[in-house]
Amino acid sequence: MKAIYSILFSIIAFQSYAQFGSIFGKDPIIHLENFDKQTVHWGYYLGFNSLDFKIDQNRLVDEIVSENTVGFNVGLIGDLRISNHLNLRFEPGLYYTQRNLTFPGFDNEFDALREVKSTYIFFPLLVKFSAQRTGNIKPFIVGGVSTALNLSSNAKAQDDNENNRFRMIPWTNFYEVGFGIDIYLEYFKFSPSIRGVFSMDDELKRDNDPNSPWTSSVQSMSTRGFFINFTFH
């Protein structure tokens, strides 16, 4: 995976360096001058994510520790032009991530540690507001809502943490907000962006035992984190 990311960054860096003068020079050559006049256009994105859990507990007990790792994203983009500075976007994508939860009160790692691997399919509906284009760059902010299906939720499983199976609800709603920059290259538009994502739901499915040492103290457990996407149009 690291090799793939290294190759991707190398390609982007080489292309960017080759066209650096034409984009950021004193008198840049204007690329894709009429690109943003399209009513509808399409693209795709690749990127990274770092997600963890915001955990609220309903009584004074030792804290459940959530450790995030770096995952990856891939998806498609459909963009509808509303005005010169406003676009409506649909960005369905596949997001893979892992979070490690350490529960207090256990003497062995088998009971204390839960590796929560999640594969989400996100369905975001976003509004993109762009500043005035300057040469071959145009900054923007983006925000909206999304719903996501967690393919690894284990929601239908009868086993729970007593059998080393962590369970979550399958569908979750989020709100998203972020910013980025459109860079107009000779043959395509490249748009790096960063976006915060915050769950509006309690995603934890409780254990069968109401006094479970894993879930009984949890009032809510919600995903939060950020995405870094590299978009190509």
C-alpha positions in Angstrom: 0.0 0.0 0.0 2.8 2.4 0.8 4.4 1.7 -2.6 1.1 2.5 -4.3 0.8 5.8 -2.5 4.5 6.6 -3.2 3.9 6.0 -6.9 0.8 8.1 -6.9 2.5 11.0 -5.2 5.5 10.8 -7.6 3.2 11.0 -10.6 1.4 14.0 -9.1 4.6 15.7 -8.1 6.2 15.2 -11.5 3.1 16.5 -13.4 2.9 19.5 -11.0 6.6 20.3 -11.4 6.4 20.2 -15.1 3.6 22.7 -15.2 4.6 24.8 -12.2 5.7 27.7 -14.3 2.5 27.7 -16.4 0.3 27.7 -13.3 2.0 30.0 -10.8 4.2 32.1 -13.0 3.9 35.8 -13.5 1.9 35.4 -16.7 0.4 31.9 -16.6 -1.0 30.2 -19.6 -4.7 29.7 -18.8 -5.6 26.1 -18.9 -9.1 24.6 -19.3 -10.6 28.1 -19.6 -14.1 26.9 -20.2 -14.1 23.8 -18.0 -16.3 25.2 -15.3 -18.9 26.4 -17.7 -20.1 22.8 -18.1 -23.5 22.1 -16.6 -22.5 18.6 -15.5 -19.1 17.0 -15.3 -17.6 13.9 -13.7 -14.5 12.8 -11.9 -13.0 10.4 -9.4 -10.9 10.7 -6.2 -8.3 8.8 -4.2 -7.3 9.6 -0.7 -6.7 8.8 2.9 -8.9 8.9 6.0 -8.2 9.0 9.8 -11.3 8.1 11.8 -11.8 7.4 15.5 -14.7 7.3 17.9 -16.1 10.1 20.2 -17.2 8.1 23.2 -19.5 9.4 25.9 -19.8 7.3 29.0 -22.8 7.3 31.3 -21.0 6.8 34.6 -17.7 7.5 36.2 -15.5 4.6 35.1 -12.1 4.3 33.5 -12.1 5.7 30.0 -12.4 3.5 26.9 -9.5 4.4 24.7 -10.0 4.8 20.9 -6.9 4.7 18.7 -7.2 5.6 15.0 -5.2 4.4 12.1 -4.8 5.6 8.5 -7.3 4.2 5.9 -7.9 4.8 2.3 -10.7 6.2 0.1 -11.7 5.8 -3.5 -14.8 7.1 -5.3 -16.6 9.0 -8.1 -17.9 12.5 -8.4 -20.9 14.0 -10.2 -20.8 17.8 -10.3 -23.8 20.0 -11.2 -23.1 23.7 -11.9 -25.7 26.0 -10.3 -23.9 29.3 -10.7 -20.4 30.6 -11.3 -19.5 30.0 -7.7 -21.9 27.3 -6.5 -22.0 23.6 -7.4 -24.0 20.7 -6.1 -21.9 17.5 -5.8 -22.6 13.8 -5.3 -19.5 11.8 -4.2 -20.2 8.1 -3.6 -17.2 6.3 -2.4 -15.7 3.3 -0.6 -13.8 4.1 2.7 -11.8 1.5 4.6 -10.6 2.2 8.1 -9.6 0.5 11.4 -10.0 1.8 14.9 -8.6 0.0 18.0 -10.6 0.2 21.2 -9.1 -0.7 24.5 -11.6 -1.4 27.3 -10.6 -0.9 31.0 -10.9 -3.5 33.7 -9.5 -6.6 31.9 -6.3 -8.4 32.7 -5.7 -9.8 29.2 -5.5 -8.3 25.8 -7.9 -10.7 24.2 -10.8 -9.3 26.3 -9.5 -5.7 26.5 -8.7 -5.0 22.8 -11.2 -4.8 19.9 -9.9 -4.1 16.4 -12.9 -2.4 14.7 -12.4 -2.8 11.0 -15.0 -0.8 9.0 -15.7 -0.7 5.3 -18.1 2.2 4.6 -19.9 3.1 1.4 -20.5 6.8 1.7 -23.3 8.7 -0.2 -22.5 12.4 0.3 -24.6 15.3 -1.1 -22.4 18.4 -0.9 -22.5 22.1 -1.8 -19.3 23.5 -3.1 -18.7 27.3 -2.9 -15.7 28.5 -5.0 -13.9 31.8 -4.9 -13.0 33.8 -8.0 -10.5 31.9 -10.2 -7.0 33.5 -10.3 -4.9 32.2 -13.2 -5.0 28.4 -12.9 -6.0 28.1 -9.2 -9.4 28.5 -7.5 -9.9 27.8 -3.7 -13.2 26.5 -2.4 -15.1 25.4 0.6 -17.4 22.4 0.7 -20.0 21.1 3.1 -23.1 19.0 3.3 -24.6 15.8 4.7 -24.0 12.1 3.9 -25.3 8.7 4.8 -23.1 5.6 5.0 -23.5 1.9 5.0 -21.0 0.0 7.2 -20.5 -3.3 5.4 -18.5 -4.6 8.5 -21.1 -3.6 11.1 -21.9 -7.2 12.3 -25.3 -5.8 13.1 -27.1 -9.1 12.3 -24.7 -11.3 14.3 -26.0 -13.0 17.4 -22.6 -13.2 19.0 -21.3 -10.1 20.8 -18.2 -9.0 22.7 -18.5 -12.0 24.9 -17.4 -13.9 21.8 -14.9 -11.3 20.6 -17.4 -9.7 18.1 -17.9 -6.0 18.2 -21.2 -4.8 16.7 -22.3 -1.5 15.2 -25.4 -0.2 13.5 -25.3 -0.6 9.7 -26.5 2.9 8.6 -25.1 6.2 9.9 -25.7 9.8 9.0 -22.9 12.4 8.9 -22.3 16.0 8.3 -19.1 17.1 6.5 -17.2 20.4 6.1 -13.9 21.2 4.4 -11.8 23.2 2.0 -9.6 22.7 -1.0 -8.1 24.2 -4.1 -8.8 23.6 -7.8 -5.6 23.5 -9.9 -6.1 23.7 -13.7 -3.5 21.6 -15.5 -3.1 21.3 -19.2 -5.3 18.2 -19.7 -7.3 17.9 -16.4 -8.3 19.7 -13.2 -6.6 18.4 -10.0 -8.2 19.3 -6.7 -6.6 18.3 -3.3 -9.0 18.9 -0.3 -9.3 18.1 3.4 -12.7 17.5 5.0 -13.9 16.9 8.5 -16.6 14.3 9.0 -18.9 13.9 12.1 -21.5 11.3 12.8 -24.9 12.4 14.0 -25.8 8.9 15.4 -24.9 6.6 18.2 -23.3 3.8 16.2 -22.8 1.2 19.0 -25.0 -1.9 19.1 -25.1 -3.0 22.7 -24.2 -6.5 23.9 -26.9 -9.0 24.8 -26.1 -8.7 28.5 -27.3 -5.3 29.8 -24.4 -5.4 32.3 -21.8 -6.1 29.7 -18.4 -4.8 30.8 -17.8 -3.6 27.2 -21.0 -1.7 26.4 -23.0 -1.0 29.5 -21.1 2.2 30.4 -21.3 3.7 26.9 -23.9 6.4 26.4 -23.0 7.0 22.8 -20.2 6.1 20.4 -19.9 8.2 17.2 -17.4 8.4 14.4 -15.4 11.5 13.8 -12.3 12.3 11.8 -11.1 13.7 8.5 -10.6 12.8 4.8 -7.8 13.9 2.5 -8.9 13.5 -1.1 -7.1 14.0 -4.4 -9.7 14.6 -7.1 -9.2 14.3 -10.9 -11.7 15.8 -13.3 
